[in-house]
Amino acid sequence: MNAPFFKYGMFNDEVSLIMAFIIGIGFGFFLERAGFGSSKKLAAQFYFNDMSVLKVMFSAIVTAMIGIFYLSWIGFMDLSLVYLTPTYILPQILGGLILGVGFVIGGYCPGTSAVGVSTGRIDAMVYFIGIFGGVFIFGEMYPWLQGFADSTPMGTVTLPQFLNLPYGLVVFLVVLMAVGAFALAEWGEKKIQSKKAVS
Amino acid sequence: MKCMLSNLNLNKRLALIAVVIGFIGLFAGSPYKGNTVKMDTKELSLIVQNEVDHVSVDELADWIIKEKSDYRLIDLRNEKDFGEYHIPNAENVTLPQLENYNITRSEKIILYSDGGIHSAQGWMLLKAKDFKGVYMLTGGLDEWKTKVLFPIFPENGTAEEKTAFEKKKEISKFFGGSPITGQQETGTNVTPKMEMPKIESPGGVNPAPTTGKKKKEGC
């Protein structure tokens, strides 16, 4: 048995959709359990009251990174078969900014809005419709946007390749960064909460 | 030390574990496989034995007609031969170029040459580099000519063979070939009738890499 399972032909296209469905349900379930079905909780992140989003996301990143690194290292997984989204630096910076602004205004990101919809939150439903509206407009405008969307291509690039550092070093640095961010988040939360308590 | 550890809450313990594992990662080396690879000769010989590494010309013809785009067709012959005729959608890559050509290990790659020797050598080369989905066109271009472009109708064919031949005729015409029916003089020499189709005719030849058409993955 070797990973990635799909690339080694363990299941076909149709079964891969079922797998995606199961993983998606799992993803949604844990987002909901972390409280991410609520826009208040998500927006609190940007006022530094509650840094759960940062903590959950960084935990997920670190867990996945360490898992993938060691599974590849022992030879269970072929890292070169894992699909990487190609990098287009300028369009992706702009896209990230639009997503971020939408996150602050609406209190949801695309994934969490689906979680909010499934637990019956009206604001999430409005947000969800908005996502599809945006996707539709983008799709219709794509012929005009294509020039920009294809600009500044960097190909499929990873941090170790880009920084020209050993893979293990990048893993260690990202772990340190995550732990640092955790500590900072906890410290910030305490500070703001004690401030509130005083006032 | 033990006392210190037991004082930490769960989050801090997890963070500590992550740091320790990350630190070990510093000395673990690269998770990518390098240029030297181990070949599982038994696995390879089984693949060869069971002929799962082949794609027949009929299958390939079917894929081209159905406009499937989940494979890369590589023509290993030289540029001149490629210019004269090649199977639609093929890309011309000679054996020495193959190693550094723009193909990835996750793609389905079909190799062909005139017969079968060059494609078999190319197959071994790519297998050694741990490519997963490498296939050879059975019989190569020679078989493509005799089975797809210029199928010959057996003179005393049964009704069954006749209906099968009708289908082959259609396929042959799609690729700009000409089926040879038995009624005409099959006895002496049929080769003068076989004129290779012009390469621009069948299904729009596109020697450029097909990566643009590839199914999008990821989110």
Interface residues (C-beta under 8 A of the other chain):
Chain A: K7 Y8 G9 S59 V62 I66 I68 F69 Y70 S72 W73 D78 L79 S80 L81 Y83 L84 T85 P166 Y167 G168 L169 V171 F172 V174 V175 L176 A178 V179 F182
Chain B: N11 L14 A15 A18 V19 I21 G22 F23 G25 L26 F27 A28 G29 S30 P31 Y32 K33 T104 R105 S106 D130 K132 G133 E217 G218 C219
